Amino acid sequence: MPKRILQGVVTSDKNEQTITVLVERRFKHPLLQKTVRKSKKYRAHDAENKFKVGDAVRIEECAPISKSKRWTVVTDAQA
């Protein structure tokens, strides 16, 4: 099964080797047909501490690294 890759914006980089990424998804409501925005925060592993707040990044699923980290940073979203 392929690993999921999500794109989002870094909202926190205070922890060592960890960033918090806010991923937003948009979809049409099934009944009202209105575009709905939902967001979710993911904790991702950033080994070199190179990403800062406001950076757009891509994260990929991985094996559990800690209690809350199941994602790792792949690259900048622009690259």
N, C-alpha and C positions, 0 to 999 in steps of 0.2 A: 504494500500500500504506500503511495507517495506521501511525503511529508507536506503538511500545510505550510504555506508561506503567507504571512500577513504584512500589511504596510501600515505604519502609524507614526505618531510623533512622540518623542521622548518628553515625559512630564516630570521625571525625577531621576537624578543621578547621584543621590546622597550616599547610597550604600556602596561598599567596595565590590567591584566586579558585577554590579547589578544595576539595571536601569528599569524604569517603569515606562511602558509604552501604551499610549492611548490609541486604540484601533476603532475607527468609526465605520459603520456599514449603513448603507441606504437601501431601502426596499419599499415597494408599494404596499400599502395596507390592503389585505385581501378584499375587504368589504367597501371601505371608503375610497379606495384608489388614491389616497394621499401619500406622498413620499414621506416616509418616516426615517428619522436618524436615530440609530442606537449606537452606543459606544461601550467599550469594555476595556479594562486595564489588564495588561499582562506584564509579568515580571520576567525579564530576559537576562541572560548571561552575557556580560560584556567584559571579556578577559583583560583587555588592555586599558579599560576605563577611558576610551577615546571618544565616546558620544556624550554630548552635553544636552541640556534642556533646550527644546525647540528643534532639534535635529529630526529630519524625516529618515526613518530606518525601515528595513525589512527584517522580520524575525521568522525563524523556522522552528518547527516542532523538534524536540529531541527527547532523549531519555531524561528522567528526573535528575536534576542536579542538586536540588535541596527541597525543603518542604514546599516552597511556593514556586520554584523555578522549573518550568518544563519547556522553555523556549530559549533559543540562542540567536544572537544578532548575526545576520548574514552580511549585509552591506548597507551603504547609504541607499536611500530610496531613489536618488537621482541617477546613480550609477547603473 
